[in-house]
Amino acid sequence: MSDKQMTIKDVARTMEVDEKTVRRWIKKGELQAEKDIFGRYQIEPAALEAFIEQRRRRYNPDKD
C-alpha cells in the first residue's frame, strides 16, 4: 500500500466490501480514520494494515 491517505471508497475497493461496511467499521472504532477539512474520512494506509492484522488474528487465531 502507498503512503497516500485513502478514502472510504479506496478502502472498500481494497477490502472488497461496500462503502457502508467501511463507515460502520469507522463508527465502531475498529478502523481508525480522521476527517479532512471538508468532513470526508481519510484513512492512513498503516491504519488499514493494522485493522487487517487485527481481523486476521481475531478470525484466524491459530495462524500466528
N, C-alpha and C positions, 0 to 999 in steps of 0.2 A: 504494500500500500504506500501511497505517496505521503508527503508531509503536508499536503494541502488539506484545508478544512473540508469536511464532507457535509453534504446536505442530507435531509431526510430521504430524498429521492435516491441519492448515491448509496446510502446505507441499505435502503430497501432493495435496490438492484443487486448490491453485493451479497446480501443475505437471502435473496430470492423470496422476499416476503412483501406484503402490502405495506404501503406507507403508514396506514393506521396502526399496524403492528409496531413499527418503529416508534411512533408517537406514544403508544402505550408503554413501551419499554422505558422511554424517557420519563413519562409521567410517574411510573412506578419507581423511578430512581435506579433502574437496572443498567441503563445506558447513560453515561454522563454526556451532557450537551450544554452549550451556552447559547443564549440568544444574541444575535448581532444587533446593530443599531436600528435595523428595520424590523426586529421582532422575529426573525427567522432563526430556527435552530441551526447551529453549526456543531459538528462532531469532529473531534480530533481523531485522526487515524489510530493513535495509541489507545484512545478510549474504546474504540471499536474492537481493537485487538484484545484488550483486557476483558471486554464483555464476552467476546467469543471464547476466550480461555475459561472464563468463569462458567459459562454454559457447558463447555466441554467437560469440565470437572464435575459439574452437577449431574449431567446426564450420562457420563461415561467414567464413573469414579475409579474403576479398576484399570484404566488405561494410563495412569500417571507414570 
